[in-house]
């Protein structure tokens, strides 16, 4: 599980245009507008890798993480083993209290500090950001729709999702 954000200041990429007529990409000048809390579920013998995401306007705080954990728990079932980094919001009182009150349903495991290469979900974030290059949303609602669509498209690419686990060097043998 990890968080990412999408902004109106997204990176530009090369694109095609007639010689002498460079494309004009108009951007709304705002910083962070849509944040996503994303869960990449490991494949097992019975099902493919799955991708779930919850999107929020603004930054992610404890309330958004709790909302996302509830959603992921409903989708995945129990027990839900969450592997995430040591982001401050993961250690907030609100998140700790929620996890403690659901200790039978949710188990937390933390990645070592400064180790994004061990988190397979980082691959999802980079793929979504790559697909959003040159995006020119007109509003926060449009940005939200584009981000959601990018995660849905990636969620259909089961081989890529499995590849993120392979890239992180995680063994998936023995999962049921």
C-alpha positions as CSV (number, residue, x, y, z in Angstrom):
1,X,0.0,0.0,0.0
2,X,1.3,3.5,-0.8
3,X,0.2,7.0,-1.5
4,X,0.8,9.2,-4.5
5,X,-0.4,12.6,-5.8
6,X,-1.3,14.0,-9.1
7,X,-1.1,17.7,-9.8
8,X,-1.8,20.3,-12.4
9,X,2.0,20.8,-12.6
10,X,2.6,17.3,-14.1
11,X,5.7,16.7,-16.1
12,X,5.7,17.3,-19.9
13,X,6.8,14.7,-22.4
14,X,7.8,14.9,-26.0
15,X,4.9,14.8,-28.4
16,X,4.2,15.1,-32.2
17,X,3.2,18.3,-33.9
18,X,3.7,19.9,-37.3
19,X,7.1,21.4,-37.8
20,X,7.2,24.9,-36.6
21,X,4.0,24.6,-34.6
22,X,4.8,23.3,-31.1
23,X,1.8,22.2,-29.1
24,X,0.5,24.6,-26.5
25,X,-0.4,22.8,-23.3
26,X,-2.4,25.1,-21.0
27,X,-2.1,24.2,-17.3
28,X,-4.0,25.4,-14.3
29,X,-1.4,26.7,-11.9
30,X,-2.1,24.7,-8.7
31,X,0.1,22.5,-6.8
32,X,-1.3,19.3,-5.3
33,X,-4.9,18.5,-6.1
34,X,-5.7,14.8,-6.2
35,X,-4.1,12.2,-3.9
36,X,-4.5,8.5,-4.2
37,X,-4.1,5.7,-1.7
38,X,-3.3,2.6,-3.6
39,X,-3.2,-1.1,-2.7
40,X,-1.5,-3.7,-4.9
41,X,-2.7,-7.1,-3.9
42,X,-0.3,-10.0,-4.5
43,X,-1.4,-12.7,-6.9
44,X,-2.1,-16.1,-5.5
45,X,-3.0,-19.6,-6.8
46,X,-6.6,-18.6,-6.9
47,X,-6.6,-15.1,-8.2
48,X,-4.5,-12.6,-10.3
49,X,-2.8,-9.6,-8.9
50,X,-5.3,-6.8,-8.2
51,X,-5.0,-3.0,-7.9
52,X,-7.4,-1.0,-5.7
53,X,-7.3,2.8,-5.3
54,X,-9.1,5.5,-3.4
55,X,-8.8,9.1,-4.5
56,X,-9.1,12.2,-2.4
57,X,-8.8,15.9,-3.1
58,X,-5.9,17.5,-1.3
59,X,-3.3,15.8,0.8
60,X,-3.6,12.4,2.5
61,X,-4.2,12.5,6.3
62,X,-5.1,9.9,8.8
63,X,-8.8,10.0,7.9
64,X,-8.1,9.2,4.3
65,X,-5.9,6.3,5.2
66,X,-8.5,4.9,7.5
67,X,-11.2,5.3,4.7
68,X,-8.8,3.5,2.3
69,X,-8.1,0.7,4.7
70,X,-11.8,0.1,5.2
71,X,-12.3,0.0,1.5
72,X,-9.4,-2.4,0.9
73,X,-10.6,-4.6,3.7
74,X,-14.0,-4.9,2.1
75,X,-12.5,-5.7,-1.3
76,X,-9.8,-8.1,-0.3
77,X,-11.2,-9.8,2.8
78,X,-9.5,-10.8,5.9
79,X,-6.9,-10.9,7.3
80,X,-5.5,-8.0,5.4
81,X,-1.7,-7.8,5.6
82,X,-0.6,-4.3,4.8
83,X,3.0,-3.7,3.9
84,X,3.8,0.0,3.7
85,X,6.6,2.6,4.2
86,X,7.1,4.7,7.3
87,X,5.2,7.7,6.1
88,X,4.2,9.9,9.1
89,X,0.5,9.5,8.2
90,X,0.8,5.7,8.7
91,X,1.9,6.3,12.2
92,X,-0.8,8.9,13.1
93,X,-2.9,8.3,16.2
94,X,-6.0,8.0,14.0
95,X,-4.5,5.2,11.9
96,X,-3.0,3.4,14.9
97,X,-6.3,3.5,16.8
98,X,-8.2,2.1,13.8
99,X,-5.7,-0.7,13.2
100,X,-5.6,-1.6,17.0
101,X,-9.4,-1.8,17.0
102,X,-9.3,-4.1,14.0
103,X,-6.3,-6.2,15.0
104,X,-8.0,-9.5,13.9
105,X,-8.6,-8.1,10.4
106,X,-5.6,-6.0,9.7
107,X,-1.9,-6.8,10.2
108,X,0.7,-4.1,9.5
109,X,4.3,-4.7,8.3
110,X,6.6,-1.8,7.7
111,X,9.2,-1.6,4.9
112,X,12.8,-0.6,6.0
113,X,13.4,3.1,5.9
114,X,14.4,4.6,2.6
115,X,13.6,1.5,0.5
116,X,11.0,2.4,-2.2
117,X,12.6,-0.3,-4.4
118,X,11.1,-3.0,-2.1
119,X,7.5,-1.6,-2.5
120,X,5.9,-3.1,-5.6
121,X,3.3,-0.4,-5.5
122,X,5.9,2.2,-6.5
123,X,5.8,0.6,-9.9
124,X,2.1,1.3,-10.2
125,X,2.6,5.0,-9.2
126,X,5.3,5.5,-11.8
127,X,3.2,3.8,-14.6
128,X,0.3,6.1,-13.8
129,X,2.4,9.2,-13.7
130,X,3.9,8.1,-17.1
131,X,0.4,7.7,-18.5
132,X,-0.5,11.2,-17.3
133,X,2.3,13.0,-19.1
134,X,1.0,15.9,-21.2
135,X,-2.4,15.6,-19.5
136,X,-4.1,19.0,-19.4
137,X,-7.1,18.7,-17.0
138,X,-9.5,21.6,-17.0
139,X,-10.5,21.2,-13.3
140,X,-9.9,19.2,-10.2
141,X,-12.9,17.0,-11.2
142,X,-11.3,16.4,-14.6
143,X,-7.9,15.6,-12.9
144,X,-9.7,13.2,-10.6
145,X,-11.4,11.4,-13.5
146,X,-8.1,11.1,-15.4
147,X,-6.2,9.7,-12.4
148,X,-8.9,7.2,-11.7
149,X,-9.0,6.1,-15.4
150,X,-5.2,5.7,-15.4
151,X,-5.4,3.4,-12.3
152,X,-8.3,1.4,-13.8
153,X,-6.4,0.9,-17.1
154,X,-3.3,-0.3,-15.1
155,X,-5.5,-2.6,-13.0
156,X,-6.4,-4.5,-16.1
157,X,-2.8,-5.2,-16.9
158,X,-2.4,-8.3,-14.7
159,X,1.0,-9.3,-16.1
160,X,2.4,-5.8,-15.3
161,X,1.0,-6.0,-11.8
162,X,2.7,-9.3,-11.2
163,X,5.9,-7.8,-12.7
164,X,6.0,-5.1,-10.1
165,X,6.3,-7.9,-7.4
166,X,9.0,-9.6,-9.5
167,X,10.9,-6.3,-9.9
168,X,10.8,-5.7,-6.1
169,X,12.3,-9.2,-5.7
170,X,9.4,-10.6,-3.7
171,X,8.8,-14.3,-3.8
172,X,5.2,-15.1,-4.3
173,X,5.6,-18.9,-3.8
174,X,3.4,-20.4,-1.1
175,X,0.6,-17.8,-1.3
176,X,-2.8,-19.3,-1.3
